[in-house]
Amino acid sequence: MISRRMESLVLPDEKERVAESGLERDLTVEQIWSDQELFVSRAAWESLFNEAAVQNPFLSWGWISAWWCHFGAGKQLAVLFIRRRGELIGIAPFYQSDVRSLGMTFRALSLLGDQGVGSDYLDFLSRKGCEREVAEAVIGYLSKGAHGWDIITLRHLAHDSMHLPVLLGVSQRGWQVRQEEGEVCPYLTLPPTWDDYLNRLSSSMRYTIRRKLRALEREHRVEWVVLDQPESGRVGMERLIALHQKRWSEQGGSDAFVSEVKTPFHRETADYFFQKRIARLFSLQVDGETVAALYGFVVKDRFFYYQAGFDPAWKDKSVGMVLMAKCIQYAIAQRWSEFDFLRGPEAYKTHWTSDERRTVHLLLTPPQWKAGCYLTLRASERAARRWAGRLLPEGWIERMRQARRKRSVAEEQSYETGKSKR
């Protein structure tokens, strides 16, 4: 059974602005709850995505719908569609879930895609020029209350989101606003030529890049392959998954790809992005063998580097560095404007650029007693964690994380083995 809630909304402060401009503005906010409603919205979602001033792969229908399919267990859809006189101008991709703090359960409203898969720059999706209007419509709708949630947690927002000023402005409605820095996202503004880029680097880095490239090409048969078609992309993804896990198995494993949930998610999204000609998979082949691969997305001449892997047997040849150099060189040749390394300040990223941006985490709580309880309990919980962190031996937490990764990988390998036997 399809459930749907639709309410007309005219914002109080909008009436004055509409009168001044002489325009009539009739906003409708529709909240969808069912999977069926989400999946039939594909055409409208993709059309709005193409009309948005700000686009990134993590706001696309393919990414969001796949995330809901694979990570939506125990959660409730609560996506808002904002229309002006029946015409779609914005989407707020929310879901509801339970969060606990010191034994108490709260209902949180969050952005689809915010857990488990490294989504950066999450946001509302708005038609170009309608960003403020959409954000005000969303806040106006949510401020009416009685929507079944206690708090709003918006993680991994773009720091320059055009919706952010309105979200921060809810304090004027009596809400509490907690803003925190999110993840570091290094990025590289691409120059006109490869030589221009090399000249930005230190002399030692330039020397190292050129030496590694020459040495590998001198000693081996090297081939550079760019995959952007669905069939070849599927084959490339399987090799990337294997390389990534092979690389990280020495450090306790990585669950970026190898997971009962994550592996099918990445296969599904890769299919979608290759069909849309958004995905790119770069492969470095040495003597006929793929020794390194890098996977990312191209949206509006901006490349988003998502994941990579290389064979640790070739570590001494710095195949990871060689691959990254070739990818940046290719991006420059394609006249792309930016190479975004996405979240994480790892050294292998900061070797290539010193520029970075941060995402933003927002916690918005309305003037209600349960939201106030959450803020109090959250502060107490954080204080307890800081106290425990000071008491634990140095390096203990990281060792526990590695042990947990190893256990997760071992369990998944056991699952796959059992599945193949069946």
ZAVO-905992 format. One record per residue: x, y, z of N, C-alpha, C in turn; residue in three letters. Coordinates in steps of 0.02 Angstrom, whole numbers, plus 50000, padded with zeros to 5 digits. Layout:
# residues N
XYZXYZXYZALA ...
END
This chain:
# residues 422
500424994050000500005000050000500445006250000MET 500295010849955500695016949951500415022149999ILE 500855024850040500645030150085500965036650062SER 500605042050067500875048350043500585054050084ARG 501015058850099500775064750134500935070850091ARG 500435074950079500535080950039500225086850075MET 500615092250081500375098250113500575104250073GLU 500125109050066500295115350034500635119750085SER 501115123650063501505127650109501605134550080LEU 501415139650116501585146450099501955149250159VAL 502585150850150502995153150206502805160250226LEU 502755161650292502555168250315502995173850287PRO 503655172850292504095178250268504135178450192ASP 503895173150158503885173150086503345177750059GLU 502785178450096502225182350071502435189450056LYS 502835192250102503055199150092503505199750031GLU 503975194950024504435195249968504075194249902ARG 503575189849901503185188749840502815195149821VAL 502515198449870502135204549856502595209949828ALA 503205210349856503665215449832503885214149760GLU 503965207849743504215206249676503645205849625SER 503035205649650502465205249604502355198349576GLY 502685193249606502615186449582502165182449629LEU 501805177749600501395173249641501785166749650GLU 501845164549712502245158549724501835153649765ARG 501715147749738501315142649772501745136449779ASP 501975135149840502415129449852502035123649883LEU 502195117749858501915111549885502475107049906THR 502425104249966502915099449991502575092649996VAL 502855087849962502585081049962503085076449995GLU 502875072650044503315067950078503155060850057GLN 503655057250033503535050250012503835045550064ILE 503505039950073503705035250125503895028350097TRP 503675026650037503745019850013504295019149961SER 504565012949957505075011449906504795012649836ASP 504175010549825503875011249759503865018549736GLN 503685023049782503665030049764504355032749748GLU 504865030249785505545032449771505755030149701LEU 505625023849684505875021149622505505023949561PHE 504875025849568504525028749511504725036149502VAL 505105038849548505315045849543505955046649502SER 506215041149475506875041349442506915046849388ARG 506455046949342506485051749287506475058949313ALA 506035060349360505995067149388506635068949426ALA 506915064149463507525065249501508105066749453TRP 508175062649402508725063649355508665070249318GLU 508055072149301507945078449266508145084349311SER 507945084049375508125089449421508885089549433LEU 509195083749437509915083349445510265087049388PHE 510035086149328510335089449270510225097049270ASN 509715099349306509565106449308509885109949368GLU 510195106149413510475108949474511115112649460ALA 511235118049498511855121749491512445117749518ALA 512315113949571512835109849603512655102549593VAL 513105098849561512995091749548513595087849573GLN 513465082149602513995077449618513695070449619ASN 514105065249613513825058449606513415056249666PRO 513555059049724513215056749785512515059549793PHE 512315064049748511635066549746511225063449690LEU 511545059149650511205056249592510695050949614SER 510205049849571509695044849586510015037949593TRP 510505036349550510825029849552511155028349619GLY 511515033349645511865032349710511365031949767TRP 510885036749769510415037049824509955030949826ILE 509685028949769509225023249768509585016749785SER 510205015949761510585009849777510745009749852ALA 510925015549880511065015749952510445013649991TRP 509865015949971509255014250007509125006750002TRP 509235003849943509124996649933509564992449978CYS 510194994549985510684990350020510804992350092HIS 510634998450111510775000750179510145003250215PHE 509565002150185508955005050214508615000850266GLY 508884994950282508564990750332508504994350399ALA 507914994050430507814997150494507705004650491GLY 507645007350431507555014550421506885015850385LYS 506665022050387506035023950355506165029750307GLN 505965028850244506015034350196505605040350219LEU 505865046350204505505052550219505725057950171ALA 505745056250106505995060850055505465066250041VAL 505705072550037505255078150022505355080449951LEU 504805081249914504815084149847504485090949851PHE 504845096049829504595102949833504405105149763ILE 503795107449755503545109549690503275116649694ARG 503375120349640503075126949632502545126449577ARG 501925127349596501365126649549501415120049510ARG 501575114849545501595108149516502255106249484GLY 502725110849477503365109549444503905108149496GLU 504245102549488504755100449537505345105249536LEU 505515108149594506095112649599506595110349651ILE 506415105349691506885103149742506715096449772GLY 507235093049797507155086649833507585086949895ILE 507285085249952507655084450015507655076950030ALA 508215073450017508215066050021508325063550093PRO 507795063850133507835061950203507635054650214PHE 507865051950270507605045750298507575046550374TYR 507175042450406507125042450479507425036050507GLN 507745036550565508025030650598508075032050673SER 508155026650710508235027350783508975028250800ASP 509115032850845509785033650873509715033150949VAL 510235030450980510205029651053510765033651086ARG 510605036151144511105039651184510965038251257SER 511445034851289511395033151360510715029951378LEU 510525025151336509925021251351509275024051326GLY 509275030151300508665033151274508655032951198MET 508075031851169508005031451096507685037751069THR 507975040251014507725046250982507635044750908PHE 507165048250877507035047550806507395053150769ARG 507855051250724508265056150689508065056450615ALA 508085062450589507985063750517508675065150487LEU 508875061250437509545061750409509515061450333SER 510085062550301510125062550228510305055550203LEU 509935053250153510085046850122510805046750096LEU 511145041150109511835040450086512355042350136GLY 512155044150198512635047050245513035041850285ASP 512935035450274513285030350312513565024950267GLN 514165022650283514425016450256514775016550189GLY 514685021850149514955021550081515375027750063VAL 515525031950111515965037650098515675043050054GLY 515035044450063514725049850024514945056650050SER 515185060950007515375067750025514915072649990ASP 514875078750017514495084249987513745082549980TYR 513475079250031512755077950032512385084550039LEU 511765084650015511405091050013510695089849990ASP 510305095149988509675095049951509845095849877PHE 509385093749835509455094649763508965099949741LEU 509225105449712508785111049693508925113249622SER 508395115349589508485118449523508905124749532ARG 509325126149483509755131949487509345138349498LYS 509545142149548509195148349565508645147549616GLY 508475141249634507915140049680508165137549748CYS 508815137949761509095134849820508795137549885GLU 508775144149891508505147149953507765145449961ARG 507405145849906506685144449907506555137249930GLU 506955132549905506885125549924507045124549998VAL 507605127350020507805126550090507285129350138ALA 507015135250120506505138250163505865134150164GLU 505705131150107505105126850105505205120750149ALA 505795117750147505945111850188505895113550262VAL 506235118950282506225120850353505515122850375ILE 505155126350332504465128150349504035121950360GLY 504115117050317503735110850323503915107150387TYR 504565106450400504785102850459504605106450523LEU 504575113050521504415116850581503695115950603SER 503275113350559502585112050578502535106350629LYS 503065102250633503075096750681502615091050661GLY 502535086350708502095080550699502295076350639ALA 502955075950625503195071850570503565065650594HIS 503555064450660503825058150686504565058150701GLY 504895063950704505605064150719505745068850777TRP 506335067950809506525072050866507095076850850ASP 507575074550809508165078450793508315077750718ILE 508705082450692508935082150622509695081850623ILE 509985076650594510705075950589510905075950515THR 511245081150494511455081850424512205081350422LEU 512455075650398513175074350398513445074950327ARG 514085076850324514455077150261514165082150211HIS 513905087650236513655093050193514235096650159LEU 514115099050099514605103350066514675109850106ALA 515295111950117515415117850159515125124250127HIS 515075124150060514815130050025514115128849998ASP 513755124350029513065123050008512655129450008SER 512285130449954511865136449950511245135849994MET 511135129850023510575128950070510795130350142HIS 511455130550153511715130950221511485137250259LEU 511485143250229511265149150267510555148450296PRO 510115145350258509425144450282509415139350339VAL 509805134050332509825128950385510095131850450LEU 510625135850444510905138950504510425144050534LEU 510005146850492509535152050515508955149450556GLY 508905142850566508345140250606508405142250679VAL 508995144650698509075147050767508595152850781SER 508405156450729507935162050738507225159450752GLN 507115153050740506465150050756506475146750825ARG 507025147650861507075144650927507405137850928GLY 507665135550871508005129150868508715129850895TRP 509005124250917509715123950933510095121450872GLN 510665124450858511075122550800511775120850824VAL 512005114850808512695112750822513035111550755ARG 513555115350741513935114550679514635112150695GLN 514855106950661515525104150671515865103250604GLU 516525103550606516915102050546516855094650530GLU 516795093150466516755086250445517425083750420GLY 517415080250364518015077150337518425082050296GLU 519085081050297519535084750253519505081650183VAL 519405085750133519365083450063519875087150021CYS 520475084350011520965087649968520705088049896PRO 520905093249861520705094049791521245097749753TYR 521225096849688521725099849644521375103649589LEU 521485110249586521245114149529521715112949471THR 521455110449416521885108149362522105113949317LEU 522755114349303523015119549259522935117649186PRO 523125122049141523045120549069523465114749044PRO 524075113849071524515108649045524835104649102THR 525085098749083525425094349130526055097649157TRP 526425101049113527025104549135526865110049185ASP 526305113549174526095118549222525975115449291ASP 525685109649290525555106249354526205104149388TYR 526655101149349527285098949378527665104749409LEU 527625110549378527975116349404527705118749471ASN 527095116649488526815118349554527135114149609ARG 527385108349591527645103649641528355105349661LEU 528565102449716529265103349737529725099949687SER 530345102049685530815099049638530915091649652SER 530905089749715530995082649732530395078449708SER 529795081249714529195077549692529195076949616MET 529385082349581529425081949507529925076649486ARG 530495076549519531015071749502530765064649514TYR 530445063549570530205056849588529685054349537THR 529215058549518528695056549470529015054549404ILE 529455058849378529765057449313530195051149316ARG 530555050349371531005044549378530595038049381ARG 530055038049419529655031949425529325030149359LYS 529075035149323528775033949258529275030949209LEU 529855034049205530375031749158530615024749176ARG 530715023449240530985016949261530495011349244ALA 529865012449257529375007249244529315005949169LEU 529315011149129529245010449056529885007549026GLU 530445008849057531075006149031531144998649044ARG 530904996449101531014989549122530434984849104GLU 529854987649086529274983449075528854986149017HIS 528414981848994527924983948944527324986848982ARG 527224993348976526724996849015526154999148969VAL 525544997848991524955000048953524485003649000GLU 524215009048976523745013249015523065012748982TRP 522555010649021521895009348993521375013449031VAL 520925016548993520355020249022519715016549004VAL 519345014349055518715010749045518135015449059LEU 517665015949012517085020249023516435017148995ASP 516455010748979515875007248952515625002049002GLN 514975000449002514704995849052515044988949054PRO 515134985848996515414979048997516134978949022GLU 516554983148993517254983349015517294986049086SER 516834990449104516834993149172516704987849224GLY 516244983149210516104977849257516724973549269ARG 517074971849216517684967849223518204971749263VAL 518274978149247518754982249283518594982949356GLY 517954983449373517754984049444517944977849483MET 517854971949454518034965849490518774965649504GLU 519174967949456519894968049466520084973249519ARG 519754978949518519884984149568519724981549638LEU 519154978249646518964975549711519494970749737ILE 519734966449693520254961549712520904965049731ALA 521104970049691521724973649705521674977549770LEU 521114980749780521024984749841521084980449903HIS 520744974649902520764970349960521444967249969GLN 521784965649914522454962749919522944967749950LYS 522864974049933523304979149960523194980050035ARG 522564980250056522414981850126522424975850173TRP 522454969850145522444963850188523044963750234SER 523604966850213524204967050255524114971550315GLU 523624976150312523524980950366522874979650404GLN 522654973350403522044971750440521434971550397GLY 521514972850332520954972550287520584979150281GLY 520164979550232519744985450222519054983150201SER 518544986250230517864984350212517564989150161ASP 517984992950125517734997750076517344994250021ALA 517564988250001517224984549949516984977749973PHE 517394974350013517244967450031516764967450091VAL 516134966850075515604966650126514984963850092SER 514604960150130513994957150103513524962550077GLU 513564968650105513134974150084513494978650034VAL 514124980250047514474985250007514654982849937LYS 514854976549931515054974149865514484974649814THR 513884972149829513334973049780513144980349770PRO 513214984449822513074991549814513534994649762PHE 514184993249767514654996249720514574993449650HIS 514404987149644514274984349578513674987849546ARG 513154988849585512544992049558512664999249539GLU 512995003049582513125010149566513605010749507THR 514095006249504514565006549447514195005449382ALA 513745000549380513344999449320512965005749300ASP 512655008949349512275015049336512725020449308TYR 513285021549340513725027049319514065025649253PHE 514235019349239514525017849173513995018849118PHE 513375016949132512845018049082512735025449069GLN 512825029549119512735036749113513375040249088LYS 513895036449076514555039049055514835043849108ARG 514675042449170514945046349226515565042949256ILE 515565036349258516115032549289516715032249243ALA 517305032149274517935030849239518335026049283ARG 518625021049251519065016449286519725016249248LEU 520255018449281520915018849251521315012749273PHE 521625009549225521985003349238522705003849214SER 523175001949257523875001749238524074994449230LEU 524264992649169524444985749154525194985349141GLN 525514980749174526234979749167526354972549144VAL 526674971949086526804965349056526154961249051ASP 525614964649032524974961349021524564960149083GLY 524804962049141524434960849204524224967549234GLU 523594967949256523354974049289523634974249360THR 524044979249373524384979749439524114985549480VAL 523724989949450523424995549487522804997949450ALA 522315000249489521705002849459521435008549502ALA 521115013349470520835019149505520135020549476LEU 519665021649520518955022249502518685028949527TYR 518315032349483518025038649502517465040749455GLY 517245046949463516665049449427516805056349397PHE 516525057549339516585064149307515895067249304VAL 515815072949337515185076649337515345083949324VAL 515085086649270515185093649252515925095549253LYS 516335091949218517055092849208517445092749274ASP 517175089549325517515088749389517585081349402ARG 518205079149416518325072049428518335070749503PHE 517945065649525517915063649595518275056949601PHE 518865057049631519245050849641518955047149701TYR 518675041249687518315037649740518715032049773TYR 519035027749733519375022049762519925019549716GLN 520425016249745520985013549705521245007349739ALA 521635003649701521964997749728522564995949686GLY 523054992849718523644990649679523904984249710PHE 524274980549670524574974249692525184975849735ASP 525184973849799525754975449842526414972349818PRO 526374967249775526984964349747527364969349704ALA 527004974549680527314979649638527434986249677TRP 527404985849742527484991849783528144995349770LYS 528684991549763529344994549752529384998549688ASP 528954997049641528945000649578528485006749580LYS 528185007849639527745013749649527195014149597SER 526875008449584526355008449532525765012849551VAL 525635013649617525105018149638525245025249619GLY 525875027449629526075034249611526055035149535MET 526285030149498526285030649425525565031249400VAL 525115027249428524415027549407524105034349422LEU 524235037049481523955043549499524215048949452MET 524865048749437525155053649391524815053249322ALA 524715047249298524395046449232523665048949234LYS 523325047749290522625050049296522585057649295CYS 523025060949333523015068249335523205071049266ILE 523695067949234523895070049167523305069349118GLN 522945063949123522355062749081521815067949094TYR 521685069449158521175074349177521335081149148ALA 521975083049149522175089449121522065089449045ILE 522245083949013522145083448940521415083748921ALA 520965081448966520245081648952519945088448966GLN 520345093048990520125099849008519625099749066ARG 519685094749110519275094849170519535100449216TRP 519095103149256519285108949297519575107149364SER 519395101249390519605099549459519675092049467GLU 520155090149508520265083149528520145082949603PHE 519565080349623519375080249693519555073449723ASP 519985073549775520215067349807519715064749858PHE 519185068549872518675066749920518975065749990LEU 518595062950034518775063150105519415059350122ARG 519765062150172520365058850197520995062750182GLY 521395064550233522005068450222522625064050214PRO 522545058050187523105053450182523685056550142GLU 524285054350159524885057250127524885056050052ALA 524625050350029524645049049957524205054049919TYR 523765057549953523375062949922523725069649928LYS 523975071049988524275077649999524945078449965THR 525245072949940525835073649898525675077449834HIS 525045076949812524855079549747524555086549750TRP 524335088649808524025095249815524055097449888THR 524055103949897524025106749965523345109949979SER 522915110049929522255113149938521765108049968ASP 521345110450011520845106050041520225109950060GLU 519675106350065519055109150091518775104250142ARG 518305106450181518005102050231517255101550221ARG 516995095850237516265095250240516035097850308THR 515375098150317515075100950377514575095950405VAL 514565095250471514045091350505513585096150543HIS 512935095450534512455099550570511995095150613LEU 511875097550673511365094650716510855100050731LEU 510245099050709509705103950719509185100950765LEU 509035104550819508545101950867508005107150879THR 507375105350869506825110050879506715111350954PRO 506335116450971506205118051041505705113251072PRO 505915107051082505495101951112505885098351168GLN 505535095751216505875092951275506305086951257TRP 506085082751210506475076851194507115078651158LYS 507085083651115507695086051082508185088851133ALA 507925092351183508355094951236508685089351275GLY 508315083951288508605078051321509185075251280CYS 509085074951215509615072251172510255076351177TYR 510195082851176510785087151181511145086051247LEU 510775085351301511085084251367511445077451369THR 511105072251346511405065551348512005065151301LEU 511955068351244512515068351195513125071551225ARG 513045077151259513615080551291513925076051344ALA 513515072551383513775068151435514155062251404SER 513875059551351514195053851317514865055651289GLU 514905061551258515545063751230516065064951284ARG 515855067751340516315068951395516585062251421ALA 516155057151425516375050651448516875047551400ALA 516765048451335517235045751286517915049051290ARG 517915055651299518555059251306518935056751368ARG 518575055651421518885053251483519175046251473TRP 518795041851439519035035151427519635035151381ALA 519635039651331520195040151285520845041951318GLY 520805046151371521415048151407521685042451448ARG 521255037651468521475032151510521755026251471LEU 521535025451409521755019651369522485020451347LEU 522855014851343523545015151320523595017851248PRO 524135021251233524235024151166524235018551113GLU 523875019551060523855014651005523355009051015GLY 523035008751073522565003351087521955003551042TRP 521695009551031521095010250990521225008150918ILE 521815010150890521965008250821522055000750815GLU 522364997550865522434990250863521754986750864ARG 521294989550902520624986650904520274987450836MET 520384993250804520084994350738520354989350687ARG 521004988150689521294983350642521034976350654GLN 520964974550718520704967950734519984967250710ALA 519594972650717518904972450695518864971750619ARG 519324975350582519334974750509519514967650488ARG 520014964650521520204957850504519634952950515LYS 519284953850571518724949450586518164950250534ARG 518034956450514517514957850464517694954650397SER 518324955350376518534952450313518504944850315VAL 518724941950371518714934650378518004931950375ALA 517544935450408516844933350407516554933750337GLU 516734939050301516464939850233516744934550186GLU 517404932950194517694927750152517374921050167GLN 517224919850231516884913650249516184913450219SER 515854919150219515184919550190515204918050115TYR 515694921150080515744920150007515914912949991GLU 516364909750032516544902750021515934898250029THR 515554899450082514954895450093514444896350038GLY 514394902550014513904903949961514104900449896LYS 514764900349881514974897049819514874889549822SER 514944886749883514834879549890514114877649880LYS 513664882349900512954881049890512764881449817ARG 
END
